[in-house]
Amino acid sequence: MKIDVIHSLIDSFESHFQQTEGGVEFWLACDFQHLLGYSEWRNLTAVISKVRTACEVSNHAIPDHSTKW
């Protein structure tokens, strides 16, 4: 992947973060749906399910990778 494409993607993701009153940054999955090119929420939830399974199989705690999955 070309470096300019990578920078564009990073900028796009970074521009969608939210912030708590305490200054903690977070992103909403519904924002990622569109940023990642998923037209339907159910398609993204299938991917999230696969990520959860990958975490479990590799003995990684799911909360280490997301707090709301």
C-alpha positions in Angstrom: 0.0 0.0 0.0 1.3 3.4 -0.9 2.3 5.7 2.0 0.0 8.5 0.9 -3.0 6.0 1.0 -1.9 4.9 4.5 -1.7 8.5 5.7 -5.1 9.3 4.2 -6.6 6.3 6.0 -5.0 7.3 9.3 -6.2 10.8 9.0 -9.7 9.6 8.3 -9.8 7.3 11.3 -8.3 9.9 13.6 -10.8 12.5 12.6 -13.6 10.3 13.9 -12.5 9.8 17.4 -14.6 10.9 20.3 -13.4 11.9 23.8 -14.7 11.5 27.3 -14.8 14.3 29.8 -11.7 12.7 31.3 -9.8 13.0 28.0 -10.0 9.3 27.0 -10.2 8.8 23.2 -12.6 6.2 21.7 -14.2 5.4 18.4 -17.7 4.2 17.7 -18.2 1.0 15.8 -20.9 2.6 13.7 -18.3 5.1 12.5 -15.9 2.3 11.6 -18.7 0.6 9.6 -18.6 3.4 7.0 -14.9 4.1 7.2 -14.1 0.4 6.5 -16.6 0.4 3.6 -19.3 -1.8 5.1 -22.7 -0.8 3.8 -24.7 -2.8 6.4 -24.1 -3.1 10.1 -24.6 -6.9 10.1 -21.6 -7.3 7.8 -19.4 -5.4 10.3 -20.8 -7.4 13.3 -19.7 -10.6 11.5 -16.2 -9.3 11.3 -16.3 -8.2 15.0 -17.4 -11.8 15.9 -14.3 -13.1 14.1 -12.0 -10.7 15.9 -13.5 -11.9 19.3 -12.9 -15.5 18.3 -9.3 -14.8 17.2 -8.7 -13.1 20.6 -10.0 -16.1 22.4 -8.1 -18.7 20.4 -4.9 -16.7 20.8 -5.4 -16.2 24.5 -5.7 -12.5 24.2 -8.2 -10.7 26.5 -11.0 -9.2 24.4 -11.1 -6.0 26.6 -7.4 -5.4 25.7 -8.6 -4.9 22.1 -12.0 -3.3 22.7 -14.1 -2.5 25.7 -17.5 -2.9 24.1 -17.3 -5.9 21.8 
